[in-house]
Amino acid sequence: MNFFPTDLASFLEAIRQNGDVAYSMMFAWASSHSLLMALFGGYAANAGVLNYGALIGVCWIGSFFGDVFRFWLGRRFGSRLFSRFPRIEKHVNTAARLSRRHYLWMILLHRYPHGIRGVAGFAYGMSTLPWAIFLAVNFVAAGIWAAAIVSTGYAFGHVSEKVMSDASSSVGFVLLVVFLGLSWVLSKKLEEVAERDAAAAAPAFSGPPGSDAARRERRLRRKAKAG
């Protein structure tokens, strides 16, 4: 069977027949926080070709470990990673500026804006954010992201069944493409909002309130006042 048929029903059937490969690919896509593929995975779960609970679990673990790996790379190699890639470096710097003031919210939300979601993990690793805090918050954030995006795709599949009498029709395929396209546009808008907020961020990252960096900064401020 052709794995890329133009008929939506045939495409879903191809996924059903290659379930192991499909879950492996979903893990890989989730590691980069691919909203479009997670949304489509939810749509496929509603059609019965993927297991809803297993899909959320795969996306959860993939998203979590993807950022853990990027965090490790950022901590291990620092800014050397992107010295030759100015376009990527721009997004990393945006994520870094945001994390200086909003590290908690940033970890919870960075998976949604288009340009930031794939590089934020590097920025956290380059900062003074402790491993323990990052791992705990990132694990929760990955679960929220996986459940929210897969469930959104699942809900769209349910609604589309009510709208269409034939799920394999060209209308169904067009609706799916439009839905994924609108999701991509929304993620771009979220990125623009994030960049505007980053422009007003503080110039230095002091880390979480209980971190060594934060304590050092408080000591320096006390010395400056005493002097």
Biotite code that builds the C-alpha atoms (Angstrom):
import biotite.structure as struc

atoms = struc.array([
    struc.Atom([0.000, 0.000, 0.000], chain_id="A", res_id=1, res_name="MET", atom_name="CA", element="C"),
    struc.Atom([1.202, 3.479, -0.828], chain_id="A", res_id=2, res_name="ASN", atom_name="CA", element="C"),
    struc.Atom([2.144, 5.167, 2.453], chain_id="A", res_id=3, res_name="PHE", atom_name="CA", element="C"),
    struc.Atom([1.264, 8.616, 1.077], chain_id="A", res_id=4, res_name="PHE", atom_name="CA", element="C"),
    struc.Atom([-2.142, 8.203, -0.561], chain_id="A", res_id=5, res_name="PRO", atom_name="CA", element="C"),
    struc.Atom([-4.219, 11.256, -1.363], chain_id="A", res_id=6, res_name="THR", atom_name="CA", element="C"),
    struc.Atom([-7.337, 9.564, -0.003], chain_id="A", res_id=7, res_name="ASP", atom_name="CA", element="C"),
    struc.Atom([-7.690, 10.296, 3.717], chain_id="A", res_id=8, res_name="LEU", atom_name="CA", element="C"),
    struc.Atom([-9.212, 6.923, 4.584], chain_id="A", res_id=9, res_name="ALA", atom_name="CA", element="C"),
    struc.Atom([-6.390, 5.085, 2.807], chain_id="A", res_id=10, res_name="SER", atom_name="CA", element="C"),
    struc.Atom([-3.830, 7.234, 4.593], chain_id="A", res_id=11, res_name="PHE", atom_name="CA", element="C"),
    struc.Atom([-5.334, 6.400, 7.978], chain_id="A", res_id=12, res_name="LEU", atom_name="CA", element="C"),
    struc.Atom([-5.426, 2.733, 7.056], chain_id="A", res_id=13, res_name="GLU", atom_name="CA", element="C"),
    struc.Atom([-1.716, 2.899, 6.180], chain_id="A", res_id=14, res_name="ALA", atom_name="CA", element="C"),
    struc.Atom([-1.047, 4.283, 9.667], chain_id="A", res_id=15, res_name="ILE", atom_name="CA", element="C"),
    struc.Atom([-3.111, 1.472, 11.196], chain_id="A", res_id=16, res_name="ARG", atom_name="CA", element="C"),
    struc.Atom([-1.064, -1.146, 9.368], chain_id="A", res_id=17, res_name="GLN", atom_name="CA", element="C"),
    struc.Atom([2.224, 0.464, 10.440], chain_id="A", res_id=18, res_name="ASN", atom_name="CA", element="C"),
    struc.Atom([1.378, 1.192, 14.073], chain_id="A", res_id=19, res_name="GLY", atom_name="CA", element="C"),
    struc.Atom([4.868, 0.604, 15.501], chain_id="A", res_id=20, res_name="ASP", atom_name="CA", element="C"),
    struc.Atom([6.419, 2.919, 12.943], chain_id="A", res_id=21, res_name="VAL", atom_name="CA", element="C"),
    struc.Atom([3.702, 5.511, 13.543], chain_id="A", res_id=22, res_name="ALA", atom_name="CA", element="C"),
    struc.Atom([4.325, 5.611, 17.313], chain_id="A", res_id=23, res_name="TYR", atom_name="CA", element="C"),
    struc.Atom([8.093, 5.833, 16.746], chain_id="A", res_id=24, res_name="SER", atom_name="CA", element="C"),
    struc.Atom([7.603, 8.754, 14.389], chain_id="A", res_id=25, res_name="MET", atom_name="CA", element="C"),
    struc.Atom([5.238, 10.441, 16.845], chain_id="A", res_id=26, res_name="MET", atom_name="CA", element="C"),
    struc.Atom([7.931, 10.113, 19.541], chain_id="A", res_id=27, res_name="PHE", atom_name="CA", element="C"),
    struc.Atom([10.474, 11.759, 17.235], chain_id="A", res_id=28, res_name="ALA", atom_name="CA", element="C"),
    struc.Atom([8.100, 14.567, 16.237], chain_id="A", res_id=29, res_name="TRP", atom_name="CA", element="C"),
    struc.Atom([7.073, 15.146, 19.848], chain_id="A", res_id=30, res_name="ALA", atom_name="CA", element="C"),
    struc.Atom([10.729, 15.540, 20.813], chain_id="A", res_id=31, res_name="SER", atom_name="CA", element="C"),
    struc.Atom([10.721, 18.701, 18.691], chain_id="A", res_id=32, res_name="SER", atom_name="CA", element="C"),
    struc.Atom([7.241, 19.705, 19.951], chain_id="A", res_id=33, res_name="HIS", atom_name="CA", element="C"),
    struc.Atom([5.613, 19.375, 16.537], chain_id="A", res_id=34, res_name="SER", atom_name="CA", element="C"),
    struc.Atom([2.104, 20.708, 17.090], chain_id="A", res_id=35, res_name="LEU", atom_name="CA", element="C"),
    struc.Atom([0.890, 19.711, 13.646], chain_id="A", res_id=36, res_name="LEU", atom_name="CA", element="C"),
    struc.Atom([1.850, 16.049, 13.964], chain_id="A", res_id=37, res_name="MET", atom_name="CA", element="C"),
    struc.Atom([0.518, 15.773, 17.521], chain_id="A", res_id=38, res_name="ALA", atom_name="CA", element="C"),
    struc.Atom([-2.759, 17.316, 16.331], chain_id="A", res_id=39, res_name="LEU", atom_name="CA", element="C"),
    struc.Atom([-2.924, 14.868, 13.440], chain_id="A", res_id=40, res_name="PHE", atom_name="CA", element="C"),
    struc.Atom([-2.086, 12.033, 15.842], chain_id="A", res_id=41, res_name="GLY", atom_name="CA", element="C"),
    struc.Atom([-5.121, 12.996, 17.914], chain_id="A", res_id=42, res_name="GLY", atom_name="CA", element="C"),
    struc.Atom([-7.223, 13.051, 14.755], chain_id="A", res_id=43, res_name="TYR", atom_name="CA", element="C"),
    struc.Atom([-5.955, 9.560, 13.891], chain_id="A", res_id=44, res_name="ALA", atom_name="CA", element="C"),
    struc.Atom([-6.733, 8.365, 17.427], chain_id="A", res_id=45, res_name="ALA", atom_name="CA", element="C"),
    struc.Atom([-10.335, 9.514, 17.014], chain_id="A", res_id=46, res_name="ASN", atom_name="CA", element="C"),
    struc.Atom([-10.476, 7.510, 13.789], chain_id="A", res_id=47, res_name="ALA", atom_name="CA", element="C"),
    struc.Atom([-9.377, 4.443, 15.753], chain_id="A", res_id=48, res_name="GLY", atom_name="CA", element="C"),
    struc.Atom([-6.029, 3.909, 14.025], chain_id="A", res_id=49, res_name="VAL", atom_name="CA", element="C"),
    struc.Atom([-3.949, 4.955, 17.065], chain_id="A", res_id=50, res_name="LEU", atom_name="CA", element="C"),
    struc.Atom([-4.598, 4.412, 20.766], chain_id="A", res_id=51, res_name="ASN", atom_name="CA", element="C"),
    struc.Atom([-5.514, 7.688, 22.469], chain_id="A", res_id=52, res_name="TYR", atom_name="CA", element="C"),
    struc.Atom([-3.856, 6.957, 25.830], chain_id="A", res_id=53, res_name="GLY", atom_name="CA", element="C"),
    struc.Atom([-0.733, 5.421, 24.293], chain_id="A", res_id=54, res_name="ALA", atom_name="CA", element="C"),
    struc.Atom([-0.393, 8.388, 21.937], chain_id="A", res_id=55, res_name="LEU", atom_name="CA", element="C"),
    struc.Atom([-0.478, 10.884, 24.815], chain_id="A", res_id=56, res_name="ILE", atom_name="CA", element="C"),
    struc.Atom([2.132, 8.811, 26.654], chain_id="A", res_id=57, res_name="GLY", atom_name="CA", element="C"),
    struc.Atom([4.422, 8.646, 23.624], chain_id="A", res_id=58, res_name="VAL", atom_name="CA", element="C"),
    struc.Atom([4.125, 12.400, 23.002], chain_id="A", res_id=59, res_name="CYS", atom_name="CA", element="C"),
    struc.Atom([4.661, 13.122, 26.708], chain_id="A", res_id=60, res_name="TRP", atom_name="CA", element="C"),
    struc.Atom([7.883, 11.119, 26.963], chain_id="A", res_id=61, res_name="ILE", atom_name="CA", element="C"),
    struc.Atom([9.131, 12.309, 23.580], chain_id="A", res_id=62, res_name="GLY", atom_name="CA", element="C"),
    struc.Atom([8.562, 15.961, 24.422], chain_id="A", res_id=63, res_name="SER", atom_name="CA", element="C"),
    struc.Atom([10.156, 15.581, 27.859], chain_id="A", res_id=64, res_name="PHE", atom_name="CA", element="C"),
    struc.Atom([13.310, 13.821, 26.729], chain_id="A", res_id=65, res_name="PHE", atom_name="CA", element="C"),
    struc.Atom([13.696, 16.084, 23.711], chain_id="A", res_id=66, res_name="GLY", atom_name="CA", element="C"),
    struc.Atom([14.057, 19.106, 25.978], chain_id="A", res_id=67, res_name="ASP", atom_name="CA", element="C"),
    struc.Atom([16.221, 17.226, 28.478], chain_id="A", res_id=68, res_name="VAL", atom_name="CA", element="C"),
    struc.Atom([18.651, 16.438, 25.661], chain_id="A", res_id=69, res_name="PHE", atom_name="CA", element="C"),
    struc.Atom([18.648, 20.044, 24.459], chain_id="A", res_id=70, res_name="ARG", atom_name="CA", element="C"),
    struc.Atom([19.154, 21.282, 28.031], chain_id="A", res_id=71, res_name="PHE", atom_name="CA", element="C"),
    struc.Atom([22.187, 18.989, 28.387], chain_id="A", res_id=72, res_name="TRP", atom_name="CA", element="C"),
    struc.Atom([23.652, 20.222, 25.087], chain_id="A", res_id=73, res_name="LEU", atom_name="CA", element="C"),
    struc.Atom([23.177, 23.849, 26.121], chain_id="A", res_id=74, res_name="GLY", atom_name="CA", element="C"),
    struc.Atom([24.813, 23.274, 29.490], chain_id="A", res_id=75, res_name="ARG", atom_name="CA", element="C"),
    struc.Atom([27.650, 21.242, 27.990], chain_id="A", res_id=76, res_name="ARG", atom_name="CA", element="C"),
    struc.Atom([28.549, 23.426, 25.000], chain_id="A", res_id=77, res_name="PHE", atom_name="CA", element="C"),
    struc.Atom([26.999, 26.829, 25.749], chain_id="A", res_id=78, res_name="GLY", atom_name="CA", element="C"),
    struc.Atom([26.837, 29.527, 23.100], chain_id="A", res_id=79, res_name="SER", atom_name="CA", element="C"),
    struc.Atom([29.343, 27.661, 20.899], chain_id="A", res_id=80, res_name="ARG", atom_name="CA", element="C"),
    struc.Atom([26.439, 25.585, 19.611], chain_id="A", res_id=81, res_name="LEU", atom_name="CA", element="C"),
    struc.Atom([24.950, 28.411, 17.546], chain_id="A", res_id=82, res_name="PHE", atom_name="CA", element="C"),
    struc.Atom([27.855, 30.715, 16.782], chain_id="A", res_id=83, res_name="SER", atom_name="CA", element="C"),
    struc.Atom([27.608, 29.716, 13.089], chain_id="A", res_id=84, res_name="ARG", atom_name="CA", element="C"),
    struc.Atom([23.807, 29.713, 12.909], chain_id="A", res_id=85, res_name="PHE", atom_name="CA", element="C"),
    struc.Atom([22.578, 33.300, 13.476], chain_id="A", res_id=86, res_name="PRO", atom_name="CA", element="C"),
    struc.Atom([18.960, 32.489, 12.609], chain_id="A", res_id=87, res_name="ARG", atom_name="CA", element="C"),
    struc.Atom([18.765, 29.786, 15.284], chain_id="A", res_id=88, res_name="ILE", atom_name="CA", element="C"),
    struc.Atom([20.780, 31.925, 17.678], chain_id="A", res_id=89, res_name="GLU", atom_name="CA", element="C"),
    struc.Atom([18.115, 34.633, 17.395], chain_id="A", res_id=90, res_name="LYS", atom_name="CA", element="C"),
    struc.Atom([15.422, 32.270, 18.673], chain_id="A", res_id=91, res_name="HIS", atom_name="CA", element="C"),
    struc.Atom([17.694, 30.967, 21.430], chain_id="A", res_id=92, res_name="VAL", atom_name="CA", element="C"),
    struc.Atom([18.385, 34.512, 22.590], chain_id="A", res_id=93, res_name="ASN", atom_name="CA", element="C"),
    struc.Atom([14.662, 35.274, 22.578], chain_id="A", res_id=94, res_name="THR", atom_name="CA", element="C"),
    struc.Atom([14.001, 32.241, 24.778], chain_id="A", res_id=95, res_name="ALA", atom_name="CA", element="C"),
    struc.Atom([16.891, 33.207, 27.060], chain_id="A", res_id=96, res_name="ALA", atom_name="CA", element="C"),
    struc.Atom([15.564, 36.754, 27.526], chain_id="A", res_id=97, res_name="ARG", atom_name="CA", element="C"),
    struc.Atom([12.122, 35.428, 28.359], chain_id="A", res_id=98, res_name="LEU", atom_name="CA", element="C"),
    struc.Atom([13.475, 32.934, 30.870], chain_id="A", res_id=99, res_name="SER", atom_name="CA", element="C"),
    struc.Atom([15.307, 35.676, 32.742], chain_id="A", res_id=100, res_name="ARG", atom_name="CA", element="C"),
    struc.Atom([12.049, 36.982, 34.148], chain_id="A", res_id=101, res_name="ARG", atom_name="CA", element="C"),
    struc.Atom([9.595, 34.140, 33.587], chain_id="A", res_id=102, res_name="HIS", atom_name="CA", element="C"),
    struc.Atom([11.538, 30.879, 33.760], chain_id="A", res_id=103, res_name="TYR", atom_name="CA", element="C"),
    struc.Atom([8.589, 28.984, 35.313], chain_id="A", res_id=104, res_name="LEU", atom_name="CA", element="C"),
    struc.Atom([5.979, 30.180, 32.822], chain_id="A", res_id=105, res_name="TRP", atom_name="CA", element="C"),
    struc.Atom([8.484, 29.883, 30.013], chain_id="A", res_id=106, res_name="MET", atom_name="CA", element="C"),
    struc.Atom([9.029, 26.164, 30.633], chain_id="A", res_id=107, res_name="ILE", atom_name="CA", element="C"),
    struc.Atom([5.273, 25.626, 30.835], chain_id="A", res_id=108, res_name="LEU", atom_name="CA", element="C"),
    struc.Atom([4.496, 27.516, 27.628], chain_id="A", res_id=109, res_name="LEU", atom_name="CA", element="C"),
    struc.Atom([7.515, 27.390, 25.306], chain_id="A", res_id=110, res_name="HIS", atom_name="CA", element="C"),
    struc.Atom([6.203, 24.322, 23.453], chain_id="A", res_id=111, res_name="ARG", atom_name="CA", element="C"),
    struc.Atom([3.496, 26.354, 21.716], chain_id="A", res_id=112, res_name="TYR", atom_name="CA", element="C"),
    struc.Atom([5.141, 29.320, 19.849], chain_id="A", res_id=113, res_name="PRO", atom_name="CA", element="C"),
    struc.Atom([6.514, 28.178, 16.494], chain_id="A", res_id=114, res_name="HIS", atom_name="CA", element="C"),
    struc.Atom([10.079, 29.500, 16.504], chain_id="A", res_id=115, res_name="GLY", atom_name="CA", element="C"),
    struc.Atom([10.883, 29.097, 20.189], chain_id="A", res_id=116, res_name="ILE", atom_name="CA", element="C"),
    struc.Atom([9.640, 25.616, 21.004], chain_id="A", res_id=117, res_name="ARG", atom_name="CA", element="C"),
    struc.Atom([12.510, 23.764, 19.355], chain_id="A", res_id=118, res_name="GLY", atom_name="CA", element="C"),
    struc.Atom([15.337, 25.814, 20.895], chain_id="A", res_id=119, res_name="VAL", atom_name="CA", element="C"),
    struc.Atom([14.154, 26.878, 24.360], chain_id="A", res_id=120, res_name="ALA", atom_name="CA", element="C"),
    struc.Atom([15.747, 23.821, 25.953], chain_id="A", res_id=121, res_name="GLY", atom_name="CA", element="C"),
    struc.Atom([19.166, 25.014, 24.766], chain_id="A", res_id=122, res_name="PHE", atom_name="CA", element="C"),
    struc.Atom([18.565, 28.423, 26.363], chain_id="A", res_id=123, res_name="ALA", atom_name="CA", element="C"),
    struc.Atom([17.673, 26.866, 29.722], chain_id="A", res_id=124, res_name="TYR", atom_name="CA", element="C"),
    struc.Atom([20.847, 24.805, 29.628], chain_id="A", res_id=125, res_name="GLY", atom_name="CA", element="C"),
    struc.Atom([22.932, 27.912, 28.967], chain_id="A", res_id=126, res_name="MET", atom_name="CA", element="C"),
    struc.Atom([21.344, 29.660, 31.957], chain_id="A", res_id=127, res_name="SER", atom_name="CA", element="C"),
    struc.Atom([21.904, 29.046, 35.682], chain_id="A", res_id=128, res_name="THR", atom_name="CA", element="C"),
    struc.Atom([18.582, 27.224, 36.016], chain_id="A", res_id=129, res_name="LEU", atom_name="CA", element="C"),
    struc.Atom([19.202, 24.162, 38.248], chain_id="A", res_id=130, res_name="PRO", atom_name="CA", element="C"),
    struc.Atom([18.726, 20.699, 36.764], chain_id="A", res_id=131, res_name="TRP", atom_name="CA", element="C"),
    struc.Atom([16.249, 19.613, 39.455], chain_id="A", res_id=132, res_name="ALA", atom_name="CA", element="C"),
    struc.Atom([13.861, 22.513, 38.877], chain_id="A", res_id=133, res_name="ILE", atom_name="CA", element="C"),
    struc.Atom([14.058, 22.152, 35.122], chain_id="A", res_id=134, res_name="PHE", atom_name="CA", element="C"),
    struc.Atom([13.365, 18.403, 35.201], chain_id="A", res_id=135, res_name="LEU", atom_name="CA", element="C"),
    struc.Atom([10.380, 18.718, 37.538], chain_id="A", res_id=136, res_name="ALA", atom_name="CA", element="C"),
    struc.Atom([8.672, 21.598, 35.735], chain_id="A", res_id=137, res_name="VAL", atom_name="CA", element="C"),
    struc.Atom([9.529, 20.243, 32.293], chain_id="A", res_id=138, res_name="ASN", atom_name="CA", element="C"),
    struc.Atom([7.991, 16.855, 33.105], chain_id="A", res_id=139, res_name="PHE", atom_name="CA", element="C"),
    struc.Atom([4.703, 18.482, 34.108], chain_id="A", res_id=140, res_name="VAL", atom_name="CA", element="C"),
    struc.Atom([4.783, 20.848, 31.115], chain_id="A", res_id=141, res_name="ALA", atom_name="CA", element="C"),
    struc.Atom([5.393, 17.988, 28.677], chain_id="A", res_id=142, res_name="ALA", atom_name="CA", element="C"),
    struc.Atom([2.392, 16.102, 30.039], chain_id="A", res_id=143, res_name="GLY", atom_name="CA", element="C"),
    struc.Atom([0.133, 19.150, 29.767], chain_id="A", res_id=144, res_name="ILE", atom_name="CA", element="C"),
    struc.Atom([1.302, 19.787, 26.209], chain_id="A", res_id=145, res_name="TRP", atom_name="CA", element="C"),
    struc.Atom([0.804, 16.175, 25.102], chain_id="A", res_id=146, res_name="ALA", atom_name="CA", element="C"),
    struc.Atom([-2.666, 15.889, 26.614], chain_id="A", res_id=147, res_name="ALA", atom_name="CA", element="C"),
    struc.Atom([-3.796, 19.301, 25.335], chain_id="A", res_id=148, res_name="ALA", atom_name="CA", element="C"),
    struc.Atom([-2.594, 18.961, 21.739], chain_id="A", res_id=149, res_name="ILE", atom_name="CA", element="C"),
    struc.Atom([-3.554, 15.323, 21.205], chain_id="A", res_id=150, res_name="VAL", atom_name="CA", element="C"),
    struc.Atom([-6.965, 15.976, 22.778], chain_id="A", res_id=151, res_name="SER", atom_name="CA", element="C"),
    struc.Atom([-7.480, 18.997, 20.504], chain_id="A", res_id=152, res_name="THR", atom_name="CA", element="C"),
    struc.Atom([-6.809, 16.853, 17.438], chain_id="A", res_id=153, res_name="GLY", atom_name="CA", element="C"),
    struc.Atom([-9.080, 14.153, 18.843], chain_id="A", res_id=154, res_name="TYR", atom_name="CA", element="C"),
    struc.Atom([-11.874, 16.674, 19.426], chain_id="A", res_id=155, res_name="ALA", atom_name="CA", element="C"),
    struc.Atom([-11.510, 18.008, 15.888], chain_id="A", res_id=156, res_name="PHE", atom_name="CA", element="C"),
    struc.Atom([-11.877, 14.483, 14.551], chain_id="A", res_id=157, res_name="GLY", atom_name="CA", element="C"),
    struc.Atom([-15.037, 14.031, 16.586], chain_id="A", res_id=158, res_name="HIS", atom_name="CA", element="C"),
    struc.Atom([-16.519, 17.311, 15.340], chain_id="A", res_id=159, res_name="VAL", atom_name="CA", element="C"),
    struc.Atom([-15.605, 16.576, 11.732], chain_id="A", res_id=160, res_name="SER", atom_name="CA", element="C"),
    struc.Atom([-17.498, 13.278, 11.926], chain_id="A", res_id=161, res_name="GLU", atom_name="CA", element="C"),
    struc.Atom([-20.614, 15.223, 12.847], chain_id="A", res_id=162, res_name="LYS", atom_name="CA", element="C"),
    struc.Atom([-20.113, 17.591, 9.909], chain_id="A", res_id=163, res_name="VAL", atom_name="CA", element="C"),
    struc.Atom([-19.353, 14.998, 7.246], chain_id="A", res_id=164, res_name="MET", atom_name="CA", element="C"),
    struc.Atom([-21.200, 11.853, 6.304], chain_id="A", res_id=165, res_name="SER", atom_name="CA", element="C"),
    struc.Atom([-18.141, 10.338, 4.593], chain_id="A", res_id=166, res_name="ASP", atom_name="CA", element="C"),
    struc.Atom([-14.872, 10.605, 6.577], chain_id="A", res_id=167, res_name="ALA", atom_name="CA", element="C"),
    struc.Atom([-12.808, 9.617, 3.539], chain_id="A", res_id=168, res_name="SER", atom_name="CA", element="C"),
    struc.Atom([-14.137, 12.382, 1.289], chain_id="A", res_id=169, res_name="SER", atom_name="CA", element="C"),
    struc.Atom([-11.963, 15.138, -0.126], chain_id="A", res_id=170, res_name="SER", atom_name="CA", element="C"),
    struc.Atom([-13.878, 17.563, 2.089], chain_id="A", res_id=171, res_name="VAL", atom_name="CA", element="C"),
    struc.Atom([-12.516, 15.809, 5.155], chain_id="A", res_id=172, res_name="GLY", atom_name="CA", element="C"),
    struc.Atom([-8.968, 16.081, 3.881], chain_id="A", res_id=173, res_name="PHE", atom_name="CA", element="C"),
    struc.Atom([-9.403, 19.783, 3.107], chain_id="A", res_id=174, res_name="VAL", atom_name="CA", element="C"),
    struc.Atom([-10.851, 20.481, 6.561], chain_id="A", res_id=175, res_name="LEU", atom_name="CA", element="C"),
    struc.Atom([-7.934, 18.690, 8.179], chain_id="A", res_id=176, res_name="LEU", atom_name="CA", element="C"),
    struc.Atom([-5.388, 20.704, 6.169], chain_id="A", res_id=177, res_name="VAL", atom_name="CA", element="C"),
    struc.Atom([-7.177, 23.964, 7.022], chain_id="A", res_id=178, res_name="VAL", atom_name="CA", element="C"),
    struc.Atom([-7.279, 23.037, 10.708], chain_id="A", res_id=179, res_name="PHE", atom_name="CA", element="C"),
    struc.Atom([-3.552, 22.239, 10.798], chain_id="A", res_id=180, res_name="LEU", atom_name="CA", element="C"),
    struc.Atom([-2.781, 25.428, 8.859], chain_id="A", res_id=181, res_name="GLY", atom_name="CA", element="C"),
    struc.Atom([-4.714, 27.574, 11.317], chain_id="A", res_id=182, res_name="LEU", atom_name="CA", element="C"),
    struc.Atom([-2.860, 25.894, 14.182], chain_id="A", res_id=183, res_name="SER", atom_name="CA", element="C"),
    struc.Atom([0.451, 26.793, 12.549], chain_id="A", res_id=184, res_name="TRP", atom_name="CA", element="C"),
    struc.Atom([-0.622, 30.420, 12.083], chain_id="A", res_id=185, res_name="VAL", atom_name="CA", element="C"),
    struc.Atom([-1.677, 30.599, 15.749], chain_id="A", res_id=186, res_name="LEU", atom_name="CA", element="C"),
    struc.Atom([1.717, 29.297, 16.856], chain_id="A", res_id=187, res_name="SER", atom_name="CA", element="C"),
    struc.Atom([3.406, 32.004, 14.763], chain_id="A", res_id=188, res_name="LYS", atom_name="CA", element="C"),
    struc.Atom([1.257, 34.660, 16.441], chain_id="A", res_id=189, res_name="LYS", atom_name="CA", element="C"),
    struc.Atom([2.252, 33.286, 19.843], chain_id="A", res_id=190, res_name="LEU", atom_name="CA", element="C"),
    struc.Atom([5.893, 33.590, 18.822], chain_id="A", res_id=191, res_name="GLU", atom_name="CA", element="C"),
    struc.Atom([5.414, 37.262, 17.926], chain_id="A", res_id=192, res_name="GLU", atom_name="CA", element="C"),
    struc.Atom([3.866, 37.919, 21.342], chain_id="A", res_id=193, res_name="VAL", atom_name="CA", element="C"),
    struc.Atom([6.776, 36.105, 23.009], chain_id="A", res_id=194, res_name="ALA", atom_name="CA", element="C"),
    struc.Atom([9.347, 38.157, 21.111], chain_id="A", res_id=195, res_name="GLU", atom_name="CA", element="C"),
    struc.Atom([7.659, 41.415, 22.099], chain_id="A", res_id=196, res_name="ARG", atom_name="CA", element="C"),
    struc.Atom([7.727, 40.343, 25.729], chain_id="A", res_id=197, res_name="ASP", atom_name="CA", element="C"),
    struc.Atom([11.366, 39.267, 25.428], chain_id="A", res_id=198, res_name="ALA", atom_name="CA", element="C"),
    struc.Atom([12.333, 42.750, 24.244], chain_id="A", res_id=199, res_name="ALA", atom_name="CA", element="C"),
    struc.Atom([11.315, 44.106, 27.648], chain_id="A", res_id=200, res_name="ALA", atom_name="CA", element="C"),
    struc.Atom([12.986, 41.348, 29.681], chain_id="A", res_id=201, res_name="ALA", atom_name="CA", element="C"),
    struc.Atom([15.713, 42.035, 32.271], chain_id="A", res_id=202, res_name="ALA", atom_name="CA", element="C"),
    struc.Atom([19.325, 41.978, 30.991], chain_id="A", res_id=203, res_name="PRO", atom_name="CA", element="C"),
    struc.Atom([20.550, 39.248, 33.299], chain_id="A", res_id=204, res_name="ALA", atom_name="CA", element="C"),
    struc.Atom([19.123, 35.928, 34.457], chain_id="A", res_id=205, res_name="PHE", atom_name="CA", element="C"),
    struc.Atom([19.363, 35.567, 38.209], chain_id="A", res_id=206, res_name="SER", atom_name="CA", element="C"),
    struc.Atom([17.869, 32.101, 38.273], chain_id="A", res_id=207, res_name="GLY", atom_name="CA", element="C"),
    struc.Atom([15.169, 30.740, 40.566], chain_id="A", res_id=208, res_name="PRO", atom_name="CA", element="C"),
    struc.Atom([14.755, 32.402, 43.999], chain_id="A", res_id=209, res_name="PRO", atom_name="CA", element="C"),
    struc.Atom([16.552, 29.581, 45.797], chain_id="A", res_id=210, res_name="GLY", atom_name="CA", element="C"),
    struc.Atom([19.401, 29.103, 43.331], chain_id="A", res_id=211, res_name="SER", atom_name="CA", element="C"),
    struc.Atom([23.068, 29.912, 43.994], chain_id="A", res_id=212, res_name="ASP", atom_name="CA", element="C"),
    struc.Atom([22.971, 32.617, 41.314], chain_id="A", res_id=213, res_name="ALA", atom_name="CA", element="C"),
    struc.Atom([20.048, 34.342, 43.020], chain_id="A", res_id=214, res_name="ALA", atom_name="CA", element="C"),
    struc.Atom([21.775, 34.222, 46.405], chain_id="A", res_id=215, res_name="ARG", atom_name="CA", element="C"),
    struc.Atom([24.965, 35.655, 44.933], chain_id="A", res_id=216, res_name="ARG", atom_name="CA", element="C"),
    struc.Atom([23.001, 38.483, 43.349], chain_id="A", res_id=217, res_name="GLU", atom_name="CA", element="C"),
    struc.Atom([21.303, 39.309, 46.656], chain_id="A", res_id=218, res_name="ARG", atom_name="CA", element="C"),
    struc.Atom([24.668, 39.392, 48.428], chain_id="A", res_id=219, res_name="ARG", atom_name="CA", element="C"),
    struc.Atom([26.065, 41.743, 45.810], chain_id="A", res_id=220, res_name="LEU", atom_name="CA", element="C"),
    struc.Atom([23.064, 44.038, 46.193], chain_id="A", res_id=221, res_name="ARG", atom_name="CA", element="C"),
    struc.Atom([23.468, 44.127, 49.988], chain_id="A", res_id=222, res_name="ARG", atom_name="CA", element="C"),
    struc.Atom([27.161, 44.949, 49.631], chain_id="A", res_id=223, res_name="LYS", atom_name="CA", element="C"),
    struc.Atom([26.367, 47.715, 47.173], chain_id="A", res_id=224, res_name="ALA", atom_name="CA", element="C"),
    struc.Atom([23.856, 49.235, 49.577], chain_id="A", res_id=225, res_name="LYS", atom_name="CA", element="C"),
    struc.Atom([26.270, 48.939, 52.512], chain_id="A", res_id=226, res_name="ALA", atom_name="CA", element="C"),
    struc.Atom([29.033, 50.569, 50.502], chain_id="A", res_id=227, res_name="GLY", atom_name="CA", element="C"),
])
